[in-house]
Every structure is written in C-alpha cells, then in structure tokens.
C-alpha cells in the first residue's frame, strides 16, 4: 500500500507530467478554436472543455470512442500535480513568498474554473415595456411544464427535467394523478402539417394536436445563430388506463390541455425557468445610435425591482457594462427586439464568481513580489561593495 502511494505521489510530482499536461492543454485549445466555426462557442465548451474525453463516432456502427482527454480530465490532473509539486519542492521561506502567492493563485484559478463549469447558469429575460417578469429562461435547457389551472385563485406548476424524457424514464410526481411515460424523444426536430408532407411517417400521437403534425428529426446544432427544437411523444397513464399519447415540442408556443379526475392541466415543452424571489418591471427602454448610422451607441433598461418580502422597491437603470447584481444573479443588458419595445437581459448565476478575481489578484501579487525581489537584488549587485575610506 505504501509503495502504491509513493508511486502515485511520484507520478503527480513529475515535471514531465506538468509539461505533458500543458502541451495537451495547448492542443486542446487549438483544436477547439478550429472547431468553433462548426460548433459555436457553446458546443465547443461542452465538447472540449466540459468533458473528460473527446469522442469520435465510428462510421456505420453508432459507437463512440475516446480519442483525446477533455478539459475536466486535464484540469483534474493538473490541479493535484500543482499541489503535490508545490508542497514537496518548495519549502517556505521569505524569498519564495512570490512563488507561493503565484502558485496559490493558479490553484484557485483551476478550482474556480471547475466550480464555474458546474455551478454557473446562463439564462435570459425577454421583457416588454410595461411587463412584469419574475423568472428567467435557459438558453439551452428544456423542461416539461404541467400547469394545473383548476383553482381560479392560483396555478400549481410541476416541472419535469427533459433529461428524464431523454432517458425514457417514466415520471410519477406526487402532485399528478397520472404517470408520464416517454414514448420517443428527439433533441432536435422540425414540425410540419401532415397535409403538406407527401409521405409522412406514421404518427405516434393519439391525442391533442399530434395526429395532424409530422415530425422530422434533425441533427443537433451548436451554432449561436441556430436553434434546437426538442420534441417528445409522451403518454399519460392514469389508474384506469391510458389518457392518450401527445406530441410536445418547443416549436409549439401554445400549451395542450389534459383533463383527468376533475382537474385540467396546460402542458407545454418550454425553456427551463429560474424563478426569482422578486419581480422586474420594465418601465422604459432607450436605444441610442451613432448619428448617421445604425450602429448601437447605448441601450438601457429602466427597471422597477420589487422583492417579495417588501424590503426592496426601487428603480434601477441597467445599461452596457453596468449590470444589476441582486439575489445572487447578475443582469446584463444584452439586446433588444420588437422595435425597441422588448429588452433582452442576460442573467448569470455563479456562486463562485469572485474566485477568478481573487486568484488573478494573488497571481499578480506573487509576480510583483518575485519581480520586486529580483529587482532589488539586481540593484544591490550593481551597487557593489561599499568603498573603504582611505587612511
């Protein structure tokens, strides 16, 4: 056991491992940069940096094999390599203060990037002038929302993650008197009226609008200017049998109605929502351009923020490079639409957002100390020994 532990420590302490990991990281960044043209920034992050391996698909087999280490694997090796090498090679002394601060900053930088990749959420809020919103919507994640509208006083919402539908896992929620059984799921698909298709495939739907709609599965796209439309056939099964198989897709903007045991649900496949403990009301949106051009000079949203507990009720102006930070979220002015009647806010939630700033400050401090100590030593050597007075 001790021999194995020594072998592991020796492996992690190797300078060759450090060089190999740095070379692999450079190659990974180079390959991701080239592939960004095809996948877009989000696709590149998921394929190259937020994965343990890069996979290649074997033609004609449907199998994927790992061909290169991903960002998570390289970081998970580089971090212990840096820790072990630091504590075994560098003994604490005043002269090595700069190195200690620099290495600590690098360690925090790796940890912060890992936490950001796991914890950070990027959503958006599209809000019209005069409208009030209390939730943001995900750019990429999808959910199945079942809204019980039976009670006239309030709506009861049950949200099912799309990952359960994709894995074809039957869902039985305590607030639903029926099971949701995924029949088929497509990460991206196009919908068209069956009457417009010459030879449409047989429909799997038996209820709702599905029987009249043809589904064409499409490859998943990662480009920023293209959109995926997740689509699913779902069967609702009650205690006395099937209630029917419905077709749901993010291309459908209107919910479908499901009635059972005296309750009525509006069911829709939509972007995943993150609800706030406060409301945002867009009072005014301004959009300035450079004279004689259509180039945006400045665009800003005047927001009325009101918290549920009544502690905050104030007016805030959000504009470029001046976000609103509130409730653990940062609201950035990202765009506009609908002839300047709609403001688009990017919402970033990242509990570890301070870690990169702290790590960069430590690295800068360590480099400044190291450079300063070498500079002082240089000037001392340049001055030479003090001249002895003549007798």
C-alpha positions as CSV (number, residue, x, y, z in Angstrom):
1,X,0.0,0.0,0.0
2,X,2.8,2.4,0.9
3,X,4.6,1.5,-2.3
4,X,1.5,2.3,-4.4
5,X,1.0,5.6,-2.5
6,X,4.6,6.6,-3.2
7,X,4.2,5.7,-6.9
8,X,1.1,7.9,-7.1
9,X,2.8,10.8,-5.4
10,X,5.9,10.3,-7.6
11,X,3.7,10.4,-10.7
12,X,1.9,13.5,-9.6
13,X,5.2,15.2,-8.6
14,X,6.7,14.6,-12.0
15,X,7.8,17.7,-14.0
16,X,7.2,15.6,-17.2
17,X,3.6,15.2,-16.2
18,X,3.3,19.0,-15.9
19,X,4.9,19.5,-19.4
20,X,2.7,16.8,-20.9
21,X,-0.5,18.3,-19.4
22,X,0.4,21.8,-20.6
23,X,1.1,20.5,-24.2
24,X,-2.2,18.6,-24.2
25,X,-4.0,21.7,-23.0
26,X,-2.5,23.8,-25.8
27,X,-3.5,21.2,-28.4
28,X,-7.0,21.0,-26.9
29,X,-7.4,24.8,-27.1
30,X,-6.1,24.8,-30.7
31,X,-8.5,22.1,-31.8
32,X,-11.4,23.8,-30.0
33,X,-10.6,27.1,-31.7
34,X,-10.7,25.4,-35.1
35,X,-13.9,23.5,-34.4
36,X,-15.7,26.6,-33.1
37,X,-16.5,27.5,-36.7
38,X,-18.7,24.4,-36.9
39,X,-20.0,24.0,-33.3
40,X,-20.2,27.6,-32.0
41,X,-18.9,28.7,-28.6
42,X,-21.4,26.7,-26.5
43,X,-20.9,23.5,-28.4
44,X,-17.1,23.8,-28.1
45,X,-17.3,24.3,-24.4
46,X,-19.5,21.2,-23.9
47,X,-17.4,19.0,-26.3
48,X,-13.9,20.1,-25.4
49,X,-13.8,21.8,-22.0
50,X,-16.7,20.4,-20.0
51,X,-15.9,16.8,-20.7
52,X,-13.4,14.2,-19.6
53,X,-12.8,12.8,-23.1
54,X,-13.3,13.9,-26.7
55,X,-15.2,11.2,-28.5
56,X,-15.2,10.3,-32.2
57,X,-18.0,8.3,-33.7
58,X,-17.2,5.2,-35.8
59,X,-19.0,5.3,-39.1
60,X,-21.7,2.7,-39.6
61,X,-21.5,1.4,-36.0
62,X,-23.1,4.2,-33.9
63,X,-20.3,3.7,-31.4
64,X,-18.2,6.5,-30.0
65,X,-14.6,6.0,-28.7
66,X,-12.5,8.4,-26.7
67,X,-9.6,9.9,-28.7
68,X,-8.3,12.8,-26.6
69,X,-8.5,14.0,-23.0
70,X,-11.1,16.7,-22.3
71,X,-10.8,19.8,-20.2
72,X,-12.2,18.3,-17.0
73,X,-9.6,15.4,-17.1
74,X,-6.7,17.7,-17.8
75,X,-7.7,20.1,-15.0
76,X,-8.3,17.2,-12.6
77,X,-4.7,16.0,-13.2
78,X,-3.1,19.4,-13.4
79,X,-4.5,20.5,-10.0
80,X,-3.1,17.7,-7.9
81,X,0.1,17.9,-9.9
82,X,0.5,21.5,-9.0
83,X,-0.4,20.9,-5.4
84,X,1.9,17.9,-4.9
85,X,4.8,19.6,-6.7
86,X,4.3,22.8,-4.7
87,X,4.3,21.3,-1.3
88,X,7.1,18.8,-2.0
89,X,9.5,21.0,-3.9
90,X,9.0,24.5,-2.4
91,X,9.8,25.0,1.2
92,X,8.5,28.1,2.9
93,X,10.9,31.0,3.1
94,X,10.7,34.7,2.8
95,X,12.5,34.7,-0.5
96,X,9.8,32.4,-2.0
97,X,6.8,34.4,-0.9
98,X,6.1,35.4,-4.5
99,X,6.2,31.9,-5.8
100,X,3.8,30.8,-3.0
101,X,1.3,33.5,-3.9
102,X,1.6,32.8,-7.6
103,X,1.0,29.1,-7.1
104,X,-1.9,29.7,-4.7
105,X,-3.5,31.9,-7.4
106,X,-3.1,29.2,-10.0
107,X,-4.6,26.6,-7.8
108,X,-7.6,28.9,-7.0
109,X,-7.9,29.6,-10.7
110,X,-8.3,25.9,-11.6
111,X,-10.7,25.4,-8.7
112,X,-12.8,28.5,-9.7
113,X,-13.0,27.4,-13.3
114,X,-14.2,23.9,-12.3
115,X,-16.8,25.4,-10.0
116,X,-18.0,27.8,-12.7
117,X,-18.4,25.0,-15.1
118,X,-20.5,23.1,-12.7
119,X,-22.5,25.9,-10.9
120,X,-22.8,28.7,-13.4
121,X,-26.2,29.2,-15.2
122,X,-26.7,31.5,-18.2
123,X,-30.3,32.5,-18.7
124,X,-32.1,35.4,-20.3
125,X,-35.2,37.6,-19.6
126,X,-37.2,39.0,-22.5
127,X,-39.5,41.6,-21.2
128,X,-41.7,44.2,-22.9
129,X,-42.2,47.8,-21.8
130,X,-44.8,47.7,-19.0
131,X,-44.5,44.0,-18.5
132,X,-43.5,42.3,-15.2
133,X,-41.4,39.2,-15.0
134,X,-40.3,37.0,-12.1
135,X,-38.3,34.3,-13.9
136,X,-35.5,33.8,-16.5
137,X,-35.3,31.2,-19.2
138,X,-32.4,29.0,-20.1
139,X,-30.6,29.3,-23.4
140,X,-30.2,25.5,-23.8
141,X,-32.0,23.5,-21.1
142,X,-35.7,22.4,-21.6
143,X,-38.4,21.3,-19.2
144,X,-41.9,19.9,-19.5
145,X,-44.3,22.1,-17.6
146,X,-47.7,20.9,-16.3
147,X,-49.8,23.8,-15.0
148,X,-52.9,22.9,-13.0
149,X,-55.4,25.7,-13.8
150,X,-58.3,24.1,-11.9
151,X,-58.2,26.5,-8.9
152,X,-59.2,30.1,-10.1
153,X,-57.1,31.6,-7.2
154,X,-53.7,30.2,-8.3
155,X,-51.9,27.8,-10.6
156,X,-49.9,24.8,-9.5
157,X,-46.9,24.0,-11.6
158,X,-45.0,20.8,-11.9
159,X,-41.7,20.9,-14.0
160,X,-40.1,17.8,-15.3
161,X,-36.5,18.0,-16.5
162,X,-36.0,17.0,-20.1
163,X,-33.2,14.6,-19.1
164,X,-35.9,12.2,-17.7
165,X,-37.7,12.3,-21.0
166,X,-34.5,11.8,-23.0
167,X,-33.6,8.7,-20.9
168,X,-37.2,7.5,-21.3
169,X,-37.8,7.3,-17.6
170,X,-41.4,7.1,-16.5
171,X,-42.3,10.0,-14.2
172,X,-44.7,9.7,-11.3
173,X,-45.0,13.0,-9.4
174,X,-46.9,13.1,-6.1
175,X,-48.9,16.1,-7.4
176,X,-50.0,14.3,-10.5
177,X,-52.7,11.6,-10.6
178,X,-51.1,10.1,-13.7
179,X,-47.7,8.8,-14.9
180,X,-45.8,10.4,-17.7
181,X,-44.3,7.7,-20.0
182,X,-41.9,8.9,-22.7
183,X,-42.5,7.1,-26.0
184,X,-40.0,8.9,-28.1
185,X,-37.6,11.9,-27.7
186,X,-35.7,13.9,-30.3
187,X,-33.1,16.5,-29.2
188,X,-33.9,18.5,-32.4
189,X,-36.8,18.1,-34.8
190,X,-38.8,20.1,-37.3
191,X,-42.6,20.0,-37.3
192,X,-44.9,20.4,-40.3
193,X,-48.6,19.8,-41.0
194,X,-49.1,16.2,-42.2
195,X,-51.2,17.6,-45.1
196,X,-48.2,19.3,-46.5
197,X,-46.0,16.2,-46.5
198,X,-46.1,13.7,-49.4
199,X,-45.2,10.6,-47.5
200,X,-45.2,11.4,-43.7
201,X,-44.2,8.7,-41.2
202,X,-47.0,7.3,-39.1
203,X,-47.7,9.5,-36.1
204,X,-47.1,8.1,-32.6
205,X,-49.7,10.6,-31.1
206,X,-53.2,9.6,-30.4
207,X,-54.5,12.8,-28.7
208,X,-54.0,16.6,-28.8
209,X,-52.6,18.2,-32.0
210,X,-50.1,15.5,-32.5
211,X,-52.0,13.3,-35.0
212,X,-52.1,16.2,-37.5
213,X,-48.4,17.0,-37.2
214,X,-45.4,15.3,-39.0
215,X,-42.1,15.1,-37.1
216,X,-38.8,15.3,-38.9
217,X,-35.8,14.5,-36.7
218,X,-32.8,16.8,-37.3
219,X,-29.1,16.8,-36.2
220,X,-28.4,18.8,-33.1
221,X,-26.9,22.2,-33.8
222,X,-24.5,24.1,-31.6
223,X,-24.3,27.3,-33.6
224,X,-25.2,30.5,-31.9
225,X,-27.5,31.6,-34.8
226,X,-29.4,28.3,-34.9
227,X,-31.9,26.8,-32.5
228,X,-32.7,23.2,-31.5
229,X,-36.3,22.3,-31.0
230,X,-36.5,19.3,-28.6
231,X,-39.6,17.2,-29.4
232,X,-41.2,14.3,-27.4
233,X,-44.1,11.9,-27.7
234,X,-45.5,11.4,-24.2
235,X,-48.2,9.0,-23.0
236,X,-50.2,9.9,-19.9
237,X,-51.3,6.9,-17.9
238,X,-53.9,7.1,-15.1
239,X,-55.1,4.5,-12.7
240,X,-57.8,3.4,-15.1
241,X,-55.6,3.3,-18.3
242,X,-54.0,5.5,-20.9
243,X,-55.2,9.1,-21.4
244,X,-53.5,9.2,-24.8
245,X,-50.1,9.9,-26.3
246,X,-49.4,13.6,-27.0
247,X,-46.8,15.4,-29.1
248,X,-44.8,18.2,-27.4
249,X,-42.2,20.4,-28.9
250,X,-40.6,23.8,-28.2
251,X,-41.8,24.8,-31.6
252,X,-45.3,24.8,-30.2
253,X,-46.0,28.1,-28.5
254,X,-49.4,27.1,-27.1
255,X,-49.9,24.5,-24.4
256,X,-52.1,21.5,-24.8
257,X,-54.9,20.6,-22.4
258,X,-55.1,17.4,-20.4
259,X,-58.1,16.7,-18.2
260,X,-58.4,13.9,-15.6
261,X,-60.2,13.4,-12.3
262,X,-61.8,16.8,-12.4
263,X,-58.5,18.7,-12.9
264,X,-57.2,20.5,-16.0
265,X,-53.6,20.9,-16.9
266,X,-51.9,23.1,-19.5
267,X,-48.9,21.1,-20.7
268,X,-46.0,22.5,-22.7
269,X,-42.4,21.8,-23.5
270,X,-40.6,25.1,-22.9
271,X,-37.2,26.6,-21.9
272,X,-36.3,25.8,-18.3
273,X,-37.2,28.6,-15.9
274,X,-35.5,30.0,-12.9
275,X,-38.0,31.8,-10.7
276,X,-36.9,34.9,-8.6
277,X,-38.0,35.9,-5.1
278,X,-38.6,39.4,-6.7
279,X,-40.2,41.0,-9.7
280,X,-38.8,43.1,-12.5
281,X,-41.0,45.6,-14.4
282,X,-39.7,47.3,-17.5
283,X,-40.7,51.0,-17.2
284,X,-38.6,52.3,-20.1
285,X,-36.2,51.2,-22.8
286,X,-33.8,53.6,-24.6
287,X,-31.7,52.8,-27.6
288,X,-29.2,55.4,-28.9
289,X,-27.3,55.0,-32.1
290,X,-24.3,56.9,-33.6
291,X,-25.5,59.8,-35.9
292,X,-25.9,58.8,-39.5
293,X,-25.5,55.0,-38.8
294,X,-27.4,52.0,-37.4
295,X,-24.6,51.2,-35.0
296,X,-25.8,51.0,-31.4
297,X,-24.2,53.6,-29.2
298,X,-26.0,52.7,-26.0
299,X,-29.1,50.9,-24.9
300,X,-30.5,50.7,-21.4
301,X,-33.5,49.4,-19.4
302,X,-35.1,51.2,-16.6
303,X,-36.3,48.5,-14.2
304,X,-38.6,48.7,-11.2
305,X,-37.3,46.0,-8.8
306,X,-39.7,44.8,-6.1
307,X,-38.8,42.0,-3.6
308,X,-41.4,39.6,-2.3
309,X,-40.5,40.4,1.3
310,X,-41.1,44.2,0.7
311,X,-37.6,45.2,1.7
312,X,-36.7,46.5,-1.8
313,X,-38.9,48.6,-4.1
314,X,-36.6,50.8,-6.2
315,X,-35.9,51.9,-9.8
316,X,-32.7,50.7,-11.4
317,X,-31.1,51.5,-14.8
318,X,-29.3,48.6,-16.5
319,X,-27.1,49.5,-19.4
320,X,-24.0,48.2,-21.2
321,X,-21.1,47.3,-18.8
322,X,-23.3,48.3,-15.8
323,X,-25.2,45.2,-14.7
324,X,-27.6,44.8,-11.9
325,X,-26.4,42.4,-9.2
326,X,-29.2,41.2,-7.0
327,X,-30.3,37.9,-5.4
328,X,-27.2,36.0,-6.3
329,X,-27.7,36.9,-10.0
330,X,-26.2,39.4,-12.4
331,X,-28.4,41.0,-15.0
332,X,-26.6,42.3,-18.1
333,X,-28.1,44.4,-20.9
334,X,-27.7,42.0,-23.8
335,X,-30.0,43.2,-26.6
336,X,-33.4,44.4,-27.7
337,X,-36.2,43.4,-30.1
338,X,-39.7,44.3,-31.3
339,X,-38.8,47.9,-32.4
340,X,-37.2,48.7,-29.1
341,X,-40.3,47.6,-27.2
342,X,-38.6,44.5,-25.8
343,X,-35.5,44.4,-23.7
344,X,-33.3,41.3,-23.5
345,X,-31.3,40.8,-20.3
346,X,-28.7,38.1,-19.8
347,X,-28.9,36.6,-16.4
348,X,-25.8,34.9,-15.0
349,X,-25.9,32.9,-11.7
350,X,-22.5,31.9,-10.5
351,X,-21.8,31.4,-6.7
352,X,-18.1,31.2,-7.4
353,X,-17.8,34.4,-9.5
354,X,-15.4,36.0,-7.0
355,X,-12.8,33.2,-7.2
356,X,-11.2,34.2,-10.5
357,X,-10.8,37.8,-9.3
358,X,-9.1,36.6,-6.1
359,X,-6.9,34.2,-8.0
360,X,-5.8,36.8,-10.5
361,X,-5.0,39.2,-7.7
362,X,-2.9,36.6,-5.9
363,X,-1.0,35.8,-9.1
364,X,-0.4,39.5,-9.8
365,X,0.7,40.0,-6.2
366,X,3.1,37.0,-6.4
367,X,4.6,38.1,-9.6
368,X,5.1,41.6,-8.3
369,X,6.8,40.3,-5.2
370,X,9.0,38.0,-7.2
371,X,9.9,40.6,-9.7
372,X,10.5,43.2,-6.9
373,X,12.8,40.9,-5.0
374,X,14.9,40.2,-8.1
375,X,15.0,43.9,-9.0
376,X,16.2,44.8,-5.5
377,X,18.9,42.1,-5.7
378,X,19.9,43.4,-9.1
379,X,20.4,46.9,-7.8
380,X,22.3,45.6,-4.8
381,X,24.7,43.7,-7.1
382,X,25.0,46.7,-9.3
383,X,26.0,49.0,-6.5
384,X,28.7,46.6,-5.4
385,X,30.6,46.6,-2.0
386,X,30.9,49.9,-0.2
387,X,34.3,51.7,-0.8
388,X,36.6,51.7,2.2
389,X,37.8,55.1,3.4
390,X,41.4,55.9,2.9
391,X,43.6,56.1,6.0
